Amino acid sequence: MTRKKKYIIEDQERLSQSKLWDLQRKYYEKVGVNAWRKRAVPHVITSNVFIADQYVQLVYAFLRDWESEIDKDHPVYLIELGTGSGRFSYHFMRRWLDRTEQFGDLDITFKFLLTDFTESNLKFWKTHPLMKEMVQKGIADFVLFDATQDTSLSLVNSGEILTVDTLVNPIIVVGNYLFDSIPVDIFYTENNQLSESLVLLESDYPEDHELISELLDSIHLSYNNQPIKNDYYDNPIYNQILENYRQEFKKTYFRFPVASLNCCANLQALSKNRMMLITADKGFTSLAAMDLLEPPQIAVHGSMSMMVNFDAFEQFFTLQDGRWFKIPFQPNDIGVHVGVLGSPKSDYSETAMTFYDTVTSYGADDYHALTVALHNHYADLTISQMLSLLRMSRWDSVLFEECFESLLMKVQETTDEVRADVRLALHHVWDNYYFIGEDKDIPFMIGAILHNIGSFQEAIILFNYSLQMHGMDPSTLYNMGMSYLYLGDTNQALGYIGKAADSGQFPKAVEAREKILAKLDETK
């Protein structure tokens, strides 16, 4: 068997300077929102309503800590790094508006800034009807921003430019599934000797291979370890962290998140050392977890990623008299972490308490673990149990999608009181739904259940949304026609059922049309 030729992409390069990151950028520039639409890039765990709700509580607590020192004549900005599709952003803003409208005890102007380095993502947000609504409400703005290098933010809608001179209040920074995807350096330490690990990239395909995800998937990383001296970086805090690792580790390869810490340092300067970072990602949270590791490789899922060294983040914050909040156990998939810089009079008592009450007690990773465990068991649940799960999720559409088949089947066999609860739940799910062009037809699913509980007029509204979002599907046309039939509108029923029948793909519609026409003939 002939061994497949290996292409050398590069050799003897610092990983943070590697061509890998150029390929990563090209991937996102090429696919745009399709990366999330097709679920090639993981995002459900960090883009659901549950995690957004917990972030709202954390941000609210941070602002309560700073409230007496906030200039009420200027906005407080939340900067979301690497926004992507905007689904998390929308969920956060909806929950924020719900909370402030209900309680109204925080008298500040709040702005949520969606940022990304790809123009195509900004164009998607600009044209999304739900984002237009948030812009009109004055809570959202968009920024073309590269988290790996930019130091100021130019807001698309307002025209404002945020710099160290124009930014007045503390800022909040959110980075979900971002820090695992931007440049890192690799080091090796053994016997108190620290070495940089220079990378050799080999691939089954040439560097200009058309399918970037296929190219990334075939890349193998090898390392050549070269001893280094002190003061490897220009930043003394980074060097202190490296020195701590040299002394602490027995023998290991470790990642150093240089681009991520540069981003934090840039935003720290922008905010005059008054900021909150909330981040969720897969990664290492302790020195013990990072010792005795083998040479790291990349994980490929459309794009690529590497485990995040969150201990370096913790040291970055605490070495500057900040605080770092983390869960006291190893997460199943992702950890949510919070870092704060600056010294409010409250000493972050609200933030600390809220982190404990949310992330530590029952966080996004716990919620995700539960939904994974339930994946094939919704048929075993009662309607009341599924409604409890939907309430816990804050009416998330992805969880609803999981429940759909079981709800559809069981709702016909329950009481009017339970059907009323289901109807209300469906309204909540629809209110939270943010469409990104995915194949799953959420409006059809909601419409089908509404049809089954006898809410035919409401079902028709949802079927109409389904036709707008997913096209003239024969099943949707048929169900819409049947809803009209139950409402006594035979003409409309025949119109939609007829279209389904004429598609040639839905025999049930042909049969239904024949029955309706035969009944009409009988009444003549």
C-alpha positions in Angstrom: 0.0 0.0 0.0 1.4 3.4 -1.1 1.8 5.9 1.7 -0.1 9.1 1.0 2.2 12.1 0.3 2.5 14.5 3.2 2.7 18.2 2.5 4.8 20.4 4.8 2.8 23.6 5.4 5.5 25.2 7.6 8.4 24.2 9.9 10.1 25.7 12.9 7.5 28.4 13.6 5.9 29.6 16.9 2.4 28.3 16.9 1.0 31.8 17.6 2.6 32.9 14.3 1.5 29.8 12.4 -0.4 29.6 9.1 -3.0 27.6 11.0 -4.7 30.9 12.1 -4.8 32.2 8.6 -6.6 29.1 7.5 -9.0 29.5 10.5 -9.8 33.1 9.4 -10.3 32.0 5.8 -12.7 29.3 6.9 -15.0 31.8 8.8 -14.7 34.3 6.0 -15.8 31.7 3.4 -18.6 30.0 5.3 -20.0 32.9 7.4 -23.1 32.1 9.3 -23.3 28.7 7.6 -20.7 27.6 10.2 -23.5 27.7 12.8 -26.5 27.2 10.5 -25.2 23.7 9.6 -24.0 23.1 13.2 -20.5 22.4 11.8 -19.1 24.6 14.6 -20.3 23.7 18.1 -22.5 26.5 19.5 -25.7 25.1 21.1 -24.1 24.8 24.5 -23.1 28.5 24.6 -26.0 30.0 22.6 -29.1 28.8 24.5 -31.5 30.9 26.6 -30.3 29.2 29.8 -26.7 30.4 29.6 -27.9 33.8 28.4 -30.1 34.2 31.4 -27.2 33.3 33.8 -25.0 35.9 32.0 -27.7 38.5 32.5 -27.7 37.8 36.2 -23.9 38.0 36.3 -23.8 41.3 34.4 -26.6 42.7 36.6 -24.6 41.8 39.7 -21.4 43.4 38.3 -23.3 46.6 37.6 -24.8 46.6 41.0 -21.3 46.4 42.4 -20.2 49.4 40.4 -23.6 51.3 40.5 -22.6 54.2 42.8 -19.6 54.9 40.5 -21.2 54.7 37.1 -21.8 57.9 35.2 -25.5 57.7 34.4 -25.1 60.2 31.5 -23.1 57.7 29.5 -23.8 54.1 28.5 -22.4 50.9 29.9 -21.2 48.7 27.0 -21.1 44.9 26.8 -18.7 43.8 24.1 -19.3 40.3 22.8 -16.2 39.0 21.1 -16.6 36.7 18.1 -20.4 37.0 18.0 -21.0 34.6 15.1 -24.7 34.1 14.3 -26.0 36.4 17.0 -28.2 33.8 18.6 -26.6 34.2 22.1 -26.7 38.0 21.7 -30.4 38.0 20.9 -31.2 35.7 23.9 -29.2 37.9 26.2 -30.8 41.1 25.1 -34.3 39.7 25.4 -33.6 38.5 28.9 -32.0 41.8 29.8 -35.0 43.8 28.6 -37.4 41.4 30.3 -35.5 41.9 33.6 -35.1 45.6 33.4 -38.7 46.2 32.3 -40.0 43.9 35.1 -37.9 45.3 38.0 -36.4 48.6 36.7 -34.1 49.0 39.7 -30.9 49.6 37.6 -31.0 53.2 36.3 -28.4 52.9 33.5 -28.2 53.0 29.7 -27.0 49.6 28.5 -25.6 48.8 25.0 -24.8 45.4 23.7 -22.1 45.4 21.0 -22.0 42.4 18.6 -18.5 42.1 17.2 -16.8 39.9 14.6 -14.0 40.2 12.1 -16.0 38.9 9.1 -18.1 41.4 7.1 -20.6 38.6 6.2 -21.6 38.1 9.8 -22.3 41.9 10.2 -24.4 41.8 7.1 -26.4 38.9 8.5 -27.1 40.9 11.8 -28.1 44.0 9.9 -30.7 42.2 7.9 -32.1 40.0 10.6 -35.6 41.2 11.6 -35.0 40.5 15.3 -31.7 42.3 15.3 -33.4 45.3 13.6 -35.9 45.3 16.5 -33.1 45.4 19.0 -31.4 48.2 17.2 -34.6 50.2 17.1 -35.0 49.7 20.9 -31.5 51.2 21.3 -29.9 48.3 23.0 -27.9 46.8 20.1 -25.1 48.0 17.8 -22.6 46.3 15.5 -18.8 46.5 15.3 -16.3 45.1 12.8 -13.7 44.1 15.4 -10.7 41.7 15.4 -10.2 40.4 18.9 -6.6 39.5 18.2 -5.4 43.0 17.4 -7.9 45.9 17.5 -7.8 48.4 20.3 -10.8 50.6 19.6 -14.4 50.0 18.4 -16.3 51.8 15.7 -20.0 51.4 16.1 -21.9 50.9 12.8 -25.3 52.3 13.7 -24.5 55.2 16.1 -21.2 56.2 14.4 -19.5 56.4 17.8 -15.9 55.4 18.2 -15.0 53.9 21.6 -11.4 54.7 22.7 -9.7 55.2 26.0 -10.6 58.9 25.8 -14.3 58.4 24.9 -15.2 55.4 27.1 -16.5 56.6 30.5 -17.9 53.6 32.4 -16.7 50.0 33.2 -17.2 47.5 30.4 -18.3 43.9 30.2 -16.6 41.5 27.8 -18.2 38.2 26.7 -16.2 35.5 24.9 -17.9 32.2 24.3 -16.1 29.5 22.3 -13.6 32.2 21.2 -10.4 31.7 23.2 -10.1 28.1 22.1 -9.9 29.4 18.5 -7.3 32.2 18.4 -3.5 32.0 18.5 -1.6 30.3 21.3 2.0 29.5 21.9 3.2 26.1 23.1 5.9 25.5 25.7 7.6 22.5 27.2 9.0 22.3 30.6 11.1 19.5 32.3 13.5 19.7 35.2 12.9 23.4 35.6 14.0 24.1 32.1 11.5 26.0 29.9 11.5 25.6 26.1 9.4 27.0 23.3 7.9 24.4 21.1 8.3 25.3 17.5 5.8 23.7 15.2 6.0 21.5 12.1 2.7 21.4 10.2 2.1 18.4 7.9 -1.0 17.7 5.9 -2.5 15.3 3.4 -3.3 18.3 1.2 -1.5 21.3 -0.1 -1.9 24.7 1.6 -4.2 26.0 -1.2 -6.6 23.0 -0.9 -10.1 24.3 -1.6 -11.9 22.6 1.3 -10.4 24.3 4.3 -12.1 22.1 6.9 -10.7 19.0 5.1 -7.3 20.5 5.1 -7.4 21.3 8.8 -8.7 17.9 9.6 -5.6 16.3 8.0 -3.0 18.5 9.7 -0.7 16.9 12.2 1.4 19.0 14.5 5.0 18.1 15.6 7.2 20.1 17.9 10.8 20.9 18.2 11.6 22.2 21.7 14.2 25.0 22.0 15.3 26.3 25.4 14.5 29.9 26.2 15.7 32.5 28.6 13.8 34.9 30.8 11.7 37.7 29.4 10.3 35.8 26.4 7.5 38.2 26.0 7.4 42.0 26.2 4.7 41.9 28.8 6.2 41.2 32.3 2.9 39.6 33.6 3.1 37.0 30.8 6.8 36.3 31.8 5.8 35.9 35.5 3.2 33.4 34.5 5.8 31.4 32.5 8.2 31.5 35.4 5.5 30.2 37.7 4.9 27.3 35.3 8.6 26.6 35.1 8.7 26.2 38.8 5.5 24.3 39.3 5.4 21.7 36.5 7.2 18.5 36.6 7.2 17.6 32.9 4.6 18.8 30.4 3.6 20.6 27.3 1.3 23.6 27.9 -0.6 26.2 25.9 0.0 29.9 26.5 -3.0 32.0 25.4 -1.0 34.9 24.1 -3.7 36.3 21.7 -6.4 35.9 24.3 -4.4 37.7 27.0 -3.4 40.4 24.5 -7.1 40.9 23.8 -7.8 41.2 27.6 -5.0 43.6 28.0 -6.2 45.8 25.2 -9.7 45.9 26.6 -8.3 46.5 30.1 -6.5 49.6 28.8 -9.7 50.7 27.0 -11.7 50.5 30.1 -9.1 52.1 32.4 -8.8 48.8 34.3 -12.5 48.5 35.0 -13.9 45.5 33.3 -15.6 42.2 33.7 -14.8 39.2 31.5 -17.3 36.3 31.2 -16.1 33.3 29.1 -17.3 29.8 28.5 -15.1 27.2 26.8 -13.5 23.9 27.1 -10.2 24.1 29.0 -7.9 23.5 31.9 -8.7 25.2 35.2 -5.9 24.0 37.4 -2.1 23.4 37.4 -2.7 19.7 38.3 -4.8 19.2 35.1 -2.0 20.7 33.0 0.9 18.7 34.2 2.2 15.6 32.4 0.5 16.4 29.1 1.5 15.1 25.7 2.2 17.4 22.7 -1.1 19.1 21.8 -3.1 18.7 18.6 -6.0 20.6 17.2 -9.6 19.6 17.3 -11.4 20.1 14.0 -15.2 20.7 13.7 -15.5 22.7 10.5 -13.0 25.2 12.1 -10.4 24.2 14.6 -9.8 24.7 18.3 -7.5 23.9 21.2 -8.2 23.5 24.9 -7.9 26.8 26.8 -5.4 27.4 29.6 -7.7 29.2 32.0 -5.1 29.1 34.7 -3.2 31.7 32.7 -6.3 33.9 32.7 -6.6 33.5 36.4 -3.0 34.5 37.0 -3.4 37.4 34.5 -6.3 38.8 36.6 -5.0 38.0 40.1 -1.5 39.3 39.4 -3.1 42.7 38.8 -5.2 42.6 42.0 -8.3 41.4 40.1 -10.5 38.5 41.0 -11.2 35.3 39.1 -14.3 33.2 39.7 -14.4 29.5 38.7 -16.3 26.4 39.7 -14.6 24.2 42.2 -14.9 21.0 40.1 -14.0 19.7 36.7 -16.9 20.5 34.2 -18.2 17.8 31.8 -17.8 19.9 28.7 -17.3 23.6 29.3 -16.5 25.9 32.2 -17.9 29.3 32.7 -15.4 31.7 34.2 -15.6 35.3 35.3 -12.7 37.7 35.8 -13.0 41.3 37.2 -10.5 44.2 37.3 -10.9 47.4 39.2 -11.9 48.3 42.7 -15.5 49.2 43.3 -16.6 50.1 46.8 -18.6 46.8 47.1 -15.5 44.7 46.4 -17.6 42.5 44.1 -19.8 41.1 46.7 -22.8 40.9 44.4 -20.8 39.3 41.6 -19.3 36.7 43.9 -22.7 35.8 45.4 -24.4 35.6 41.9 -21.6 33.4 40.5 -22.1 31.0 43.4 -25.9 31.0 43.0 -25.8 30.4 39.2 -22.7 28.9 37.7 -21.4 27.0 40.8 -24.8 25.8 41.9 -26.3 24.8 38.6 -24.6 26.2 35.5 -24.6 25.9 31.7 -22.4 22.8 31.8 -24.9 21.1 34.2 -27.8 22.1 32.0 -26.1 20.7 28.9 -25.2 17.4 30.7 -28.9 17.0 31.6 -30.1 17.6 28.1 -27.5 15.2 26.7 -28.6 12.5 29.2 -32.3 13.0 28.2 -31.6 12.9 24.4 -33.3 9.6 23.7 -35.7 9.5 26.6 -38.3 12.2 26.0 -40.8 9.6 25.0 -40.6 8.3 28.6 -41.6 11.8 30.0 -45.0 13.1 30.8 -46.2 16.4 29.3 -45.8 18.0 32.7 -42.2 16.8 33.0 -41.4 18.2 29.5 -43.0 21.5 30.4 -40.8 21.6 33.6 -37.7 21.1 31.4 -38.8 23.9 29.1 -39.3 26.2 32.0 -35.9 25.4 33.3 -34.4 26.1 29.9 -36.1 29.5 29.8 -38.1 28.2 26.8 -35.2 27.3 24.6 -36.0 26.3 21.0 -33.3 23.6 20.8 -34.7 21.8 23.9 -38.2 22.2 22.4 -37.0 20.5 19.2 -35.9 17.6 21.4 -39.3 17.4 23.0 -41.3 17.9 19.9 -42.2 14.3 18.8 -43.2 13.3 22.3 -45.2 16.4 22.9 -47.0 16.1 19.5 -48.0 12.5 20.3 -49.1 13.0 23.9 -50.9 16.4 23.7 -54.0 14.8 22.1 -54.5 12.5 25.1 -54.4 15.1 27.9 -56.8 17.5 29.6 -57.9 21.0 28.6 -55.9 22.5 31.5 -52.7 20.8 30.4 -53.3 21.8 26.7 -53.6 25.4 27.9 -50.2 25.1 29.6 -48.8 23.7 26.4 -50.2 26.5 24.4 -48.6 29.1 26.7 -45.3 27.2 26.5 -45.4 27.2 22.7 -45.8 31.0 22.8 -42.8 31.4 25.0 -40.6 29.2 22.8 -41.7 31.1 19.7 -40.9 34.4 21.4 -37.4 33.2 22.1 -36.7 31.7 18.7 -33.9 33.3 16.6 -33.8 31.9 13.1 -30.4 31.5 11.4 -31.5 29.5 8.4 -31.1 26.0 9.9 -32.9 23.0 8.5 -35.0 22.3 11.6 -38.4 23.9 11.1 -39.3 25.2 14.5 -42.4 27.2 13.4 -43.8 24.1 11.7 -43.2 22.1 14.9 -45.0 24.7 17.0 -47.8 25.0 14.5 -48.3 21.2 14.4 -48.8 21.1 18.2 -51.1 24.1 18.1 -53.1 22.3 15.5 -53.3 19.2 17.6 -54.6 21.1 20.6 -57.3 22.9 18.5 -55.6 26.3 18.3 -56.1 26.4 14.5 -55.9 30.2 13.9 -52.6 30.3 15.8 -51.4 27.2 14.0 -52.0 29.0 10.7 -49.8 31.9 11.8 -46.9 29.6 12.6 -47.4 27.6 9.4 -47.1 30.9 7.5 -43.8 31.6 9.2 -42.7 28.1 8.3 -43.5 28.8 4.6 -41.6 32.1 4.8 -38.5 30.6 6.4 -38.4 27.1 4.8 -40.2 27.4 1.6 -43.4 25.7 0.2 -43.1 22.4 1.9 -46.0 20.1 1.0 -46.4 18.9 4.7 -46.7 22.6 5.8 -49.2 23.4 3.0 -51.3 20.3 3.9 -51.4 21.1 7.7 -52.2 24.7 7.0 -55.1 23.6 4.8 -56.4 21.2 7.4 -56.3 24.0 10.0 -58.4 26.1 7.6 -60.8 23.2 7.1 -61.4 22.8 10.9 -62.1 26.6 11.0 -64.8 26.0 8.3 -62.9 27.9 5.5 -63.2 25.3 2.7 -61.9 27.6 0.0 -58.6 28.3 1.8 -58.4 24.7 2.8 -58.7 23.5 -0.8 -56.1 26.1 -1.9 -53.4 24.9 0.4 -54.2 21.2 0.3 -54.4 21.5 -3.5 -50.9 22.9 -3.6 -49.6 20.1 -1.4 -51.4 17.5 -3.7 -50.0 19.1 -6.9 -46.4 18.8 -5.6 -46.6 15.0 -6.2 -44.9 14.4 -2.9 -47.8 14.1 -0.5 -50.3 11.4 -1.3 -52.2 12.2 1.9 -53.0 15.7 0.4 -54.4 14.1 -2.8 -56.7 11.9 -0.7 -57.8 14.9 1.5 -58.6 17.0 -1.6 -60.7 14.2 -3.1 -62.7 13.9 0.1 -63.4 17.6 0.4 -64.5 17.8 -3.2 -66.7 14.8 -2.8 -68.4 16.3 0.2 -68.9 19.6 -1.7 -70.6 17.6 -4.5 -72.9 16.0 -2.0 -74.1 19.3 -0.7 -74.9 20.7 -4.1 
